[in-house]
Amino acid sequence: MGCFKSYVICAFALLVPILADQPKIVCNYETKAHLREGQGKFEVSDLDPALDICTHLQYGYAAINDNTLKLVPLNEQYDVIKDNYRKITDLKSRHPKLKTLLSVGGNEDTTGEGNEKNLKYRELLESSTKRIAFANSAYTLVKSFGFDGIDLAWEFPENKPKKVHSTIGKLWKSFKKTFTGDSILDEKAAEHKDQFVALVRELKNAFKADNFQVSLTVLPNVNSSLFYDPRNLAPNLDFVTIQCFDYYTPQRTPEIADYPAPLYELIDRRPDENCDAQVKFWMQNGFPGSKILLGIPTYGRTWHLTSDAKVDSVPPEGLDGPGEAGPFTKESGILSYPEICMKVGNPHAAKSKPPSPTDFKIIPDATKKRGVYAYRLPTDNQQGIWIGYESPETASIKAEYVKAKGLGGVALDDLTLDDFKGVCGYNRYAILQSVRTTLQ
């Protein structure tokens, strides 16, 4: 009866849940991009076109102080003295719906090697006094500079990378594993899992009065089953981003090139090395799908092809470490999306010349499972290279997956590696634009 008396009010009431369920588009911003030169240099002013699309901007990264274990700026000179924190949070005056989060860790606050790498992230968890001090320091930093919350890109130990074995080596590995079992990443993993739940709860309590957000980023190659308790984390997390990429990189697996960000399980891979398996783990263990964001990279991983590399096998084998550095990022083994499209060619641009033997061969993803790759065989005049990468088309496939599964949205890693200047012939931020169009 009430809806007949007040049709407008009832219609609005029905609309509110729909508005509340709009997908999140979380955009990571790695500040080290300001150190690049030429077209790769990324300034704060380059963010504006993206922020009409992004619902959240995550500032990467803050750090944990080695001695006090409190949250501190990673680069105080740039973040605080040059006032970059404030420049970022001031963007909300032009983009009032934007939320800005300060992300901690992200494999940028690195110390130590092997299982000792970033031991401080686990030491902090083991003391309730240190956890509370960390939560209070996080509140102070977030509050002081006008952020809306914190993202925990926590640096737990990574799974060991896949190794290349001969047939005899594979048999020996299987035999040895029967007696020794898998290698232990963290002897206190069960305790750290519970303690991380406590840290998230303590952070949320510290933030409650100001309604600040707490999110989690599951970094690549971190075993969620070891370190995260989805059901008990859920009440105190606003969302979790699953960075389901970089299972294979030229640094982790220099002799094996592979798809760095597959959506579904592929043959002869570990069953958890794909987005779908990671999403299923979190949902099956009690975390709401509406709070899960799918991480999408904006770059590719590259390997150097030698003259005897087997390109016709998938994944190719017999490679020799990372490909040469790109002109913008200047880091071997990785290329930003604009660096990739400048190398392999823009499929949307008119062809001005016939293909050459030295051109890249692009292998599209007809399966919608693995991603796209391109390669160029070595010649007397130039090096061979194999590139597995994300494109606007494959990013759109992942956005369709997000819609089909009822997930909370996507998170791009990161804006500075997307085509923020529009050099590929698309609009600026080609991958971000593609994701937004698909999610609408």
N, C-alpha and C positions, 0 to 999 in steps of 0.2 A: 504493500500500500504506500509506504513512504516514498518509493521511487516515482510513483505517479504524481505525487504532490510536489516533488522537487527533482525534476528530471535532470537539471543541470548539475545539481550537487551530486546526485548518484552517478552520473556519467563521469564526473571528475574523480569520484572515489574509485571507480573502476579503472581509470586511467593511471592513478598513482602507482600501483604495483608495476605497471608496464614501464613507466618512466624509471622506476627504481632499479629495474633489471637491465637497463642499457649496458652493453658490454664496456668493460674498461679497456682503454688502450694506454698502457704504461710505457713510457719512453725513457730509456736509460740515456744518460748524458755523461760521457767520460771526459773529464776536464783536461786530461793530458793532450787532447786534440788541439788545444791552443798552441802547443809547441811545434806543430807541423808547419810546413812552409808552402807557399804557393796556393794552388787550388785545394789542397788538403787541409789548410788551416781553418779551424772552426772557432768562430767568435760567438759570444753570447747573443749578438744580434741575429745570427743564423738560426736561432731557435724559434723565432716568432712565427714563421710560416707553419712550423710543425705543431705549435701549441694551440692552433685552432682545431687540431685533431686529437692531440693527447689529452687524456683525462688526468694523468699523473705524470710528473717529471721526477725521475730519481737521479739524484746528484751522486756521481761516483768519483772518489770514495772517501769515507772517513776511516780512521784507523783506531786500533787499540794500543795505548801506550805500553811499551815493553815493561816498564817498571810498576806503574800504578794500576795497569789494566783498566783504565778509564777510557772513555771515548774522546778522541781528539781529532782535529783536522789532519788529513794526510799530508797536505802541503800548506802549512800555515801562512807562508809568504803569499801564495796565490789566493787561498780560500778566505783568509781573514784580513791580512794587511792590505792586499789589493782589493778586498771587499767583494770577492766573487760570490760568496754565500749570499750576501745581501742583494747583489745584482740578480741572482736567480729568484729569490723569493719575492723581489719587487716586480717580477714579471706578472704576478697575480693581479696587479692593478690594471693590466691590459687584458688579462685572461682570468676573469674572476671565478670561473668554475674549476680552474686548475688546482690540483693538490701537489705540493712539492715535498718529497721525502728525501732524507739524508741516508744514503746507503753505506753500510759499514763492511769492509773486507773486500769481497769480490776478487780474491787472488791478486790484489794490488798491494796488500799489506803483508808482504811475504818475508818470512825469516826462517832459516834452518833448511834442512834437506830431509827427504824421505819421510818417515813417520814422525820425525822431530819438526817437520815444517809447520810453522805457525802453532807451536805447542801452546802458546799463550791463550789461544781460543778455547782450548780444553781446560787449561789451568783456571781460567776465569770461572768456568762452569762449576768447578769442584768446591767453591767456597761461597756460601750464601752471603757472607759479608762483602765479598768482591762482586758478586752479582748485583747486590743492592747498590753498591758504589757505582758500578757501571750504569745501572738504570738511572740513577740520579744525575750522572754526568751526561747521559744521553738526553735527559729531559732539559738540562741546562743549555746544552748546545742547540737543540731543536728550538727551544723557546727563545733563546737570545737572538737567533738569526731569522726567525719567522718561518721556519719549516712547519709542515703539517704532520710530521711523524718520522718514523725511522724504518728502514728496510734492512733486514739481517741477511746479508749475503755471506753467511758464516763459513769460515774456512776450515771445514772438517777434512780429514785425510781423503785423498782420491783413491779410487780403485787403481790397481796397477795396470799399465797398458798391455795390450796384446803383443806377444812376441812372435817372430817368424821362426818356425821350427821345420826341420826336415822330417820325413816320414819316421825315421828312427827317433828323432827328437820328440815327436808327438807321442810315440809309444812310451818312451822313457818318462815323459811328463805325466802321462796317465798312470803309469805304474807307481811313480813316486807319490802322486797325489793320493793314491789308495792308502798309503801308510802315513803320510804327513798331513793330508788335508789341505785346504786353502790357506794361503798366507794370512796372517792376522794383521789387519790395518790398525786396530786400536783395542788393546786388551780391556779397556774400561768402556767399551762402546755402549753397553747396556746402561751403565751409570750415567754416561754423558747424554744419552737419550732422555732419561728422566730429568736430568739437571737442565737440559735445554728447554724442556717444557716449563720448568720452574722459572728460568730466565724470562721467557716470553710472558708468563703470568705476572712476574714482578715489573716488567716494562709496562705492560698494559695498566697495571695498578698505578704506577708512577705517572702515566699519561692521562689517567681517567678524568681528572678535573678539567683538563683542556681539550678533551676529546681528540687527542692526537692518535694517529693511526700507527699500527705495527704490522709490517708485512715481512714475508720470508722469501728469499730467492734461493732455490736449490741449485747450487753450482754444478756445472758439468762434471760427470764422473764421480760424484759423491753418492754413495750407496744410501738411498733413503731408508731402506729397511734396517740399516744399522743405526742411524743417527736421528731419525725422526719418528715421532709418535703422532700420526695424523689426527686420530680421534681426540687426543687430549690437547693438541695444539689448536684445534679448530675454534674453541670458544674465544681465544684471545688473539687470533690473527684476523686481520681484515681481508687478506688474500695471500696466496702463495704463488710464486712464479716458478715454473719448472723449466730450467734451461736445458732442454733436451737436444743438445748439439755438442760438437767438439769431442765426440767419442773417439774419433780418429783425427789426429793432427800430425803434422810433420815432426813436431818435437816429441810427441808421445810414441808415434809409430813411423819412424823415418823410412822404413823399407816397405810400408804398406800404405797405399793411398786408398781412401774410401769416402763414402758419402758422409759428410760431417754432421748432417741433421736429418736423418730419415724419420718419416712420420710413422711407419709401421715396421714390424720385424722383417728382416731380410735373411736369406739363406746363409748358413755358416757364420752367423754373428751371435754374440751373447743375446739372450732373449730380452734383456732389459735395455739394450742400446737403441732405443727408439722412443718417440714421444708417446705413442699409444700405450706402451707398457708402463711408462712412468705415470701417466694420468690414471690408468687402471689401478695401480698400486695405491695412490692417494685416495681415490674414491672408494675402493674396496676396503680400505682401512679406516673409514669413518670421516673423511674430509669432504665437505660439500662441494659438488662440482661447480656450483655458482661462485665459489671463492678461488677456483683454480684458474690461473692464467698460463697460456702456452707461450713459452719463450721462442722468439723467432730471431735468428741472426741476420745481420745486414751485410755480411761479408762472405768470403770464400777462403778455403784452405788450399794451399798449393804445394805440390811436390815436384822435385826435379826429375825429369825422365831421362834415363841413360839410354844409350844406343841399343842395349839388350833388354829394355823394359818390355813386359808383356801387356800391351795396352788392350788387346782383344779379350783378356781375362778380366772378369769383374768380381771383386775389385782388382786392379792391376797390381802386379808384384814386381820386385826387383828394382825398386826406386832408390833414390840416393838423397834423402833428406829434403829440406824445404826448398821451394822455388824462390827465385830471385825477388828481391824487394820491389814494391811498386813505387811509382813516382810521388805519390802523396803520403802514404803511410810509412814508407821507408823501413819496412820490417819484413824480413824474409819469412816465407811460409804463410802469409796472410795478404789478402787484397780486399780493399773496400769494394762495394758494389760498383761505383763509377770507374774504379780501376779495372774491374773485370769487363764491364761493357765496352770500355775503350780498347781492351785487348782482343776480346772475342768478337766484337762487333755488336751493334744494336739490331736485333731482328726486326724492329719496327722502322728502321731507317732504310731509305732507298739504296740499292746496291749501285755504286758508281763504277765498279769494275768486276770482271769475272773472278771466281775464286782462284786462289793461288795454292800451290803445294805447301806453302808456309803458313796458310791460314789455319785458324783453329777449327776443329770439328766439334760442333755442339751436339750433345746427346740429350734430347729432351726427356722428361719423365712421363712417359705414357702410362705408367702404372699408378701414378699419384701416390707412391709409397716412399720413394728414396731420395728424390731431389734431382737436380740437373747437374751435369758436369760437362767440361770441355777439355780438349787436349790439343797440343801441337807437338808433333814428333820432332826430335832433334835433327838438325842439319849441320852442314859444315859451318854455317854462318850464325846459327842461333841455337840457344838451349831448348831442350824439350821441357814441356810443363804440363801438369795435370791439375785441373781446378775443379773441386767440388764446391758448389755455392748455392745460396738462396737467391731467387729472382722474384720480381713482382708476381709472376705466375705461380711459382711454388708457394710463396707466402700467402697468396689467395687461397690455395688448396688447404693450407693449414687453418686459415680463418674459417673456411667452410666446415672443417672438422670441429672447430670450436663451437660453431652454431649447432651442428648436428648433435654434439655431446652435451649441449647445455652448459658449457663452461662459462667462466666469468669474463673472459676476454683474452687479450694477448699482451705480451711485453716485448718490445723491440730492443735488441742489444746490438748496436746502439745507434742513436741518431747521427753521430759524427761519421759513421761509416756508410750510411745511406747516401743516396745521390742528392745531397742537400743544396747543390748548385744547379742541378738540372742538366748536367753535361751529357747525359745518355739520350737525350731527345724526348724524354718524358717531361712531366711537370717535376718540380722540385720534390724530393723525398718520395721517390717512385715506390719503394717497398711499403712505406707507411701509408701512402695514398691507396695502394692496392688493398691493403688490409682493411682500411676504413670503408672503402667501397663495398667490399664483400660482407662486412659486418652490419652494414646499414639495413 
